[in-house]
């Protein structure tokens, strides 16, 4: 499923969510309208390293960020590998990989840095 977010589109693997497309879209809309800070969707995580990284990203609270270096250290993996996993997030926004940033920049995002910047601003209350 494709969801328009600011100037980009997020591709959501709805096979990993045990709710209807309508419910997924409803909750994403509520998030973007600042009516929701967390998703109450029953999601499945991929296996292996990707699942490990996405579980860690899902634990970063709304409005907070962690650096690639800090997350990589916690998981004992290479920062570049961490970035590769985050770029493969099949549930962007639902699993908030946008909350992982660089030391001196916001870092990359599958849908583009502008979308990531706007998501971070939304969560900080400045959008």
C-alpha positions in Angstrom: 0.0 0.0 0.0 1.2 3.5 -0.8 0.6 6.4 1.6 1.3 10.0 0.6 3.3 11.8 3.3 4.3 15.5 2.7 6.3 15.6 -0.5 6.8 11.8 -0.8 5.2 8.4 -0.7 5.7 5.6 1.8 5.4 2.0 0.7 3.8 0.0 3.5 4.0 -3.8 3.5 0.5 -4.4 4.8 1.2 -8.2 5.0 3.1 -7.3 8.1 0.1 -5.6 9.8 -2.8 -7.5 11.1 -5.4 -4.8 10.5 -7.3 -3.6 7.5 -5.9 -1.1 5.1 -8.6 1.3 6.2 -7.4 1.1 9.9 -3.7 1.5 8.9 -4.6 4.6 6.8 -6.8 6.0 9.7 -4.0 5.7 12.2 -1.4 7.2 9.8 -3.7 10.1 9.1 -4.2 10.7 12.9 -0.4 10.6 13.4 0.1 13.2 10.6 -2.6 15.4 12.1 -0.9 15.2 15.5 -3.9 13.3 17.0 -1.8 10.2 17.6 1.7 9.6 18.9 1.9 5.9 18.8 0.4 3.3 16.5 -1.8 0.5 17.9 -1.3 -1.9 15.0 -0.5 -5.5 15.4 2.7 -5.7 13.4 5.1 -8.5 12.6 8.8 -7.9 12.4 11.0 -9.5 9.7 13.6 -12.1 10.9 17.3 -11.7 11.3 19.3 -8.4 11.5 16.5 -6.4 9.8 14.0 -7.5 12.5 16.5 -6.7 15.3 17.2 -3.2 14.0 13.5 -2.5 13.4 12.6 -3.6 16.9 15.2 -1.2 18.3 13.8 1.6 16.1 10.3 0.9 17.3 11.4 1.6 20.9 12.5 5.2 20.2 9.7 7.4 21.7 7.8 10.0 19.8 9.7 13.3 19.6 13.0 11.7 20.4 15.9 10.7 18.2 19.0 8.4 18.5 22.1 8.6 16.4 23.2 5.9 14.0 26.3 5.4 16.1 24.4 5.0 19.4 22.0 2.5 17.9 24.8 0.6 16.1 26.7 0.4 19.4 23.7 -0.9 21.3 23.1 -3.6 18.7 26.9 -4.2 18.1 26.6 -3.8 14.4 28.3 -1.6 11.8 26.7 1.9 11.3 26.6 1.4 7.5 24.8 -2.0 8.0 22.4 -0.3 10.4 21.6 2.3 7.7 21.0 -0.4 5.1 18.6 -2.1 7.4 16.7 1.1 8.2 16.4 1.9 4.5 14.7 -1.5 4.1 12.0 -0.7 6.7 8.8 -2.3 5.3 6.7 -0.3 7.7 8.0 3.3 7.5 6.4 5.7 10.0 4.7 2.8 11.8 8.2 1.6 12.7 9.9 5.1 13.2 13.2 4.6 11.4 13.1 8.4 10.8 14.0 8.9 14.4 17.5 7.5 13.8 19.8 10.4 12.7 23.4 11.2 12.0 25.8 12.9 14.4 25.8 16.1 12.3 22.8 15.7 10.0 19.4 14.0 9.9 20.8 11.2 7.7 19.1 9.4 4.9 15.5 8.2 4.5 14.0 6.0 1.9 11.5 8.6 0.9 14.0 11.4 1.0 15.5 13.8 3.6 12.8 16.4 3.2 10.1 13.9 4.3 12.4 12.8 7.2 13.0 16.4 8.2 9.2 17.2 8.2 8.4 14.1 10.2 11.0 15.1 12.8 9.6 18.6 12.9 6.1 17.3 13.2 7.1 15.3 16.3 9.0 18.2 17.8 5.9 20.4 17.4 7.4 22.8 14.9 5.4 21.7 11.8 
